[in-house]
Amino acid sequence: MYSDEEKRQLMDDLVEMETFKADVGDEGKILQEDLKKFFSEGIGDKEDLIFRLELYFYAFKLFCRKKVSIKNNQFIICLNDSLLEWDLIKLVMQDFTDFELVIESVKENSDVLINLNFTYHF
């Protein structure tokens, strides 16, 4: 039998899984603006942006298998999964409206995994 606390936690987890919602507030829009400044004007700290991107995607339970890569006008999220929940990607794209997304499958150690390539055209 589950305790009341365990029941509450299970229900919370179930609600989160059903709604695909993450509490990121305005961080996605703020992050998008900071990335645009970094790409177009060179303003900002690359390591800080990488850290914030990893935390942002972690909030959506999209876990990185490698450190986020930022080069030129692009950042790449290397997901630790071969399945992609489209509802989660749509939520992310609501924050990164100024970026083009290309979803790429890659083979690593006999596993097929997913990379998300975000490009800012300016």
C-alpha positions in Angstrom: 0.0 0.0 0.0 1.1 3.5 -0.7 1.4 6.2 1.9 -0.5 9.5 1.4 2.7 11.2 0.4 3.6 8.5 -2.2 0.1 8.7 -3.6 0.3 12.5 -3.9 3.7 12.2 -5.6 2.4 9.6 -8.0 -0.5 11.8 -8.9 1.7 14.8 -9.4 4.0 12.8 -11.7 1.0 11.5 -13.6 -0.5 15.0 -14.1 2.9 16.3 -15.3 3.3 13.4 -17.8 -0.2 13.9 -19.2 0.1 17.7 -19.7 3.7 17.9 -21.0 4.1 21.2 -19.2 7.3 22.6 -17.7 7.5 25.6 -15.5 10.1 27.7 -17.3 8.2 31.0 -17.0 9.7 33.5 -19.5 13.2 31.9 -19.4 12.8 30.5 -23.0 12.0 33.9 -24.5 14.8 35.6 -22.4 17.2 32.9 -23.5 16.2 33.4 -27.1 16.9 37.1 -26.9 20.3 36.5 -25.2 21.2 33.9 -27.9 20.3 36.4 -30.6 22.5 39.1 -29.1 25.4 36.5 -28.7 25.1 35.4 -32.3 24.6 38.8 -33.9 26.6 41.1 -31.7 28.9 38.8 -29.7 27.3 40.0 -26.4 27.1 37.5 -23.6 29.0 34.6 -22.0 29.0 31.4 -24.1 29.4 29.0 -21.0 26.5 30.8 -19.3 24.3 30.3 -22.3 25.3 26.6 -22.6 24.4 26.1 -18.9 21.1 27.9 -19.3 20.2 25.9 -22.4 20.9 22.6 -20.6 18.7 23.6 -17.7 15.9 24.8 -20.0 15.8 21.5 -21.9 16.1 19.5 -18.6 12.9 21.3 -17.5 11.1 19.6 -20.4 12.8 16.2 -19.5 14.8 16.5 -22.7 18.2 15.2 -21.4 21.5 16.0 -23.2 24.0 13.2 -23.8 26.7 15.8 -24.6 27.5 19.4 -23.7 25.4 21.8 -25.8 27.4 23.1 -28.7 27.3 26.7 -29.7 28.9 27.7 -33.0 28.5 30.6 -35.4 24.7 31.2 -35.5 23.7 27.7 -34.3 23.3 25.7 -31.1 22.9 21.9 -31.0 21.2 19.8 -28.4 22.3 16.2 -28.4 19.5 14.3 -26.8 20.0 11.1 -24.8 17.1 9.4 -26.5 15.9 7.9 -29.8 12.3 8.9 -29.4 11.0 12.4 -29.6 7.8 13.6 -28.1 6.4 16.1 -30.6 4.3 17.9 -28.0 7.5 18.8 -26.1 9.2 20.1 -29.2 6.1 22.3 -30.0 6.4 23.8 -26.5 10.1 24.5 -27.0 9.4 26.1 -30.4 6.9 28.5 -28.8 9.9 30.0 -27.0 12.4 29.8 -29.8 10.3 31.3 -32.6 13.2 33.1 -34.2 15.2 29.9 -34.7 14.9 27.3 -37.4 14.8 23.7 -36.0 16.3 20.8 -37.9 15.9 17.4 -36.2 18.7 15.0 -37.0 19.2 11.3 -36.2 22.7 10.1 -35.6 24.2 6.7 -35.0 26.4 6.4 -31.9 27.7 3.1 -30.5 25.0 1.2 -32.5 22.2 3.4 -31.1 20.2 5.9 -33.2 19.9 9.1 -31.2 18.4 12.5 -31.9 20.1 15.9 -32.2 18.1 19.2 -32.3 19.9 21.8 -34.4 18.7 25.4 -33.9 19.8 28.0 -36.3 19.4 31.8 -36.1 19.3 33.6 -39.5 20.1 37.2 -39.2 
